[in-house]
Amino acid sequence: MAIYDYETFGLHIPEMLIPREGTDFYKWAVVACDQYTSEPEYWNEVEEVVGDAPSTLRLMLPEIYLDKPGETDRIREIRASMDRYLSDGTLVQLPPGCMLVKRTAEGRSRLGLVIATDLEAYDFTKGSKTLTRATEGTVIERIPPRLRIRAGAPIEMPHIIILIDDPDKTVIEPLVDAPMRQIYDTDLMMEGGHVTGCFIEEKDLGGMQAALSALYDKAVEQYGDGNVIFQAMGDGNHSLATAKTNWENLKKTLTPEEIATHPARYALCEIENIHDSGIVFEPIHRMLFAKNGQRGIDIVAEATDLLAEQNGNAYIIDKKSPDLADELSRVPEDAFRIPFIVGENRGLIIVEKPVFKLEVGALQSVLDVIVKERAAADIDYIHGSAVVERLAAADGNCGFLLPAMDKFLLFPAVAADGALPRKTFSMGEANEKRYYIESRLITK
């Protein structure tokens, strides 16, 4: 069997930065910046937990503050913290290698490997056939504000999780027996569970390289040489798209020799096996905030009308209806049932003869009209139905609940049809997302 170099798989062995010995990892590790975007109280509490301690909170911008007053000052402070942590020894560099991570949250554990993905093997544009595939449609407007943070920054931190399709568990799982050095073993703040990280040097990763080679050959056989999907985005689609955009901009200033070795060519990430029993696909719900004095129920009615126009038919069933059972019995089996919440109101939007494969596709299509074309509401993407319940109680708000996707459909669906509608699935709830710990230099 041929053993390929890591570039063949779109991967790279990084030199990671970790906080120096003695750092309080409980305060150092902070959840991904794109979580709790409608909950300022969460981030206020994180500030209280961290205090003056060294923390990744000082190296990232929670997206709740994007495009808000003070953003420029916050980014300036982030750059200053990066420079300070690099100069005062807060961050120390490891030799080439990977971090084997075990994360436990919500009663589930999963394994991952912190490695770098090659941005030359990734393209988020629609219809791309690169080794690393976007799994959701990329919203181009979301890249510039993130690019303001990454462009020119000396280091990066990953909340990107990339999935591999390894049913026989040959790549990541056997690494538990490799020679390694434990770097951290800590509880995570804000009900984030527990995480351990063990460093494996590059010289001890030969078995993984061989397993990746065999897995790559299987992927070529399954999908064909021109359509191999080897890495599928799990979390952080737009973060990776931002890294790609930054790299493409930087490439224009580099020589071919510099392009081959520049650290910004790669993005630190965690790869996980979609067949890990600890990986659960949760739905991402939609929360709308009506504008111009409209009520939440007006938004629901508008969405229903648009769904009727775009599909066979659409109508509302009130869950408090005395004839609920009879009304539901007349709903066709192939119809979509999309629950909504407005204050004390609970109901279902029934979509008959849908033209989309998934409920999320049908709903997102009409919400885009309401939010972008008609500017009738703002939208947020919410993890967890309890948060939707709470937010939907406020005047002018309405929440739409969506079902979970079967995770084993991801690779074949993306290979066959391309990226799914954006925010189709989430790998766990918000508190199960990746917490920042490792980082990496991306400037020379």
Protein Blocks (a to p, Z undefined) as FASTA:
>chain_A
ZZddfklnopacdddddddehiafklmpccdfkgokllmklmmmmmmmnmmaccfklmcc
cfklgoiahklmmmmmmmmmmmmmmmnomaccddeddddddddeehiacddddddddfkl
gcfbghiacfbdcfbdcdfklmmmmmmmmnopabdcdfbdcddddfkopmlmmmmmpccd
dfbdcddehhlopaddddddfklmmmmmmmmmmmmmmmmmmnopklccfbdcfbhklmmm
mmmmmmmmmmmmpcfklmmmgmklpccdddddfklmkbccdddddddddeehiafklmmm
mmmmmmmmmmmbdcdddfkbfklmmmmmmpcfkbccddddehjbccddddehiabfbfkl
mmmmmmmmmmmmnopaccdddehjklmmmmmmpghiacdddddddfklmmmmmmmnopad
ehkbcedjfklmccdfbdcdfbZZ
